[in-house]
Amino acid sequence: AQSVTQLDSQVPVFEEAPVELRCNYSSSVSVYLFWYVQYPNQGLQLLLKYLSGSTLVKGINGFEAEFNKSQTSFHLRKPSVHISDTAEYFCAVSVMKTSYDKVIFGPGTSLSVIP
Amino acid sequence: EAGVVQSPRYKIIEKKQPVAFWCNPISGHNTLYWYLQNLGQGPELLIRYENEEAVDDSQLPKDRFSAERLKGVDSTLKIQPAELGDSAVYLCASSLATSGGGDTQYFGPGTRLTVL
């Protein structure tokens, strides 16, 4: 069965500092990988996703993530965070079933940007 | 373009009462999902529809939960009777499914249910 681990439940970081949010997954088959962000009292929205090709994926709001197949990781990074990046971040993995893909979300990492 | 619409946004009920949530997906999206999100956790799939067909309801507690998606557009999720442990946020999402998978899901703001 597939699973997603986000080792850091909370990450505090000062404004304009770099940040990395870690995500590891377990799967015996090829996967698609996603990062979603959830702002307070809102639904999730896609930051970026990896389907195939280049292992470095760029997303919205200056975020990027790198797919590492050997380490089964998909860490999210941003070189300089802003106050508005304060939110909950969810890593997700999807695996193709017979006719559709099943998406599993991680427990989330709460990013707090300190002024 | 309007996003995924959910109502109500908040609902407070007493245990053993019924409750229903409504979702209107993005126009043209054939796939609709209902998720349960407990505090401090990621969304957990309850049911997935492809048009009118529920293709994955393996995590839906069928003794008290039911869902329908009439005409392959709007959907309703019902709980009867509600229990204290059902207090959570219920998220609806939709996507335009492709054969290869990896589709982006678009989420509504959710319905926060409190069972007293």
Interface residues (C-beta under 8 A of the other chain):
Chain A: V4 S9 Y32 Y36 N41 Q42 G43 L44 Q45 L46 K49 L51 F90 A92 S94 M96 K97 S99 Y100 D101 K102 V103 F105 G106 P107 G108
Chain B: V4 T31 G40 Q41 G42 P43 E44 L45 R48 E50 V55 D56 L91 A93 A97 G100 G101 G102 D103 T104 Q105 Y106 F107 G108 P109 G110
